[in-house]
Amino acid sequence: MPEHLPSPPSWTCTGCGREWPCATKQSQLLAEFGGARAALAVYLGSCLVAATQDLPTMPLPGARLRFLGWLPRARI
């Protein structure tokens, strides 16, 4: 089973070649971090910063959606 890791500087997935985090990695990250949404958001935020440094022409709104937009929202 291939690992779905980021491949900087393109930030594609090593497992499937799609933009990282791909759907498979998103599911894996949710399972790995369990209910620790804040910790997952911090991790993905650091990935977002690194990706924007590697891909300076990537539009920031799209990058935010790609790295953070798929996270489940906290229920109030």
N, C-alpha and C positions, 0 to 999 in steps of 0.2 A: 504494500500500500504506500503510495508516494506521500512524502511530507509536503505540506502546503506552507512553505516558508517564503518570506519576502526575499526578492533578489534585487538589492540596490545595485546600480543607481536607477534602474528602470521601474522598480517596485512592481514587478510581475511575480506571479506565484510560481515557485519551483515545481509544484505538483501538477498544475493544469495549464499554466501559461496565461491565465487571466489576470486582471488587475488584482493586486493584493490589498486588503484581505478578500479573497474569493468567498463564495457562499459556503464552501466546505470549511474554510478556516474560520469564518464567522461562527459557524455551529460549534467548531472545536473550541474556540475561545470562550464562548458562552459556557460550555461545559467545564472547561479548565478553571475559569474564574468563579463558577457557581453564582452565588448571589452577590458577589463583590463587584457590583456595577461601577462603583467609584474607582476601584483599583484597575478595572479593565479600561475605563475611560482615560485614566492617567497613562496607562501603557500605550493605548492607541493614540493619545495625544502626542506622546514622544515619537511614535512612528510617523505621525502627521508632520511634525516639525522636521524630522530627518528627510522625509519624502519631499517636502517643499524646498529643502536645501538642494536635494539631488535633481529635482525637476522644477527649476525656477519659473518655467512658463506655464506650469499647471495652474489653472484658475483656482483661487483659494476657496470660493464657495463649493466647487465640485470636489475639491480635495477634502473639505470638511464633511461633505455628505459621504464620500467614499470611506473615510476612516471612522467617522463618528455617527453619521446619520442613520445607520442601521441598528444602533444600540437600543435596547428596550427602554422605554421611558419609565421613570419611577411612578408608582401609583400613589396618589395622595388621598 
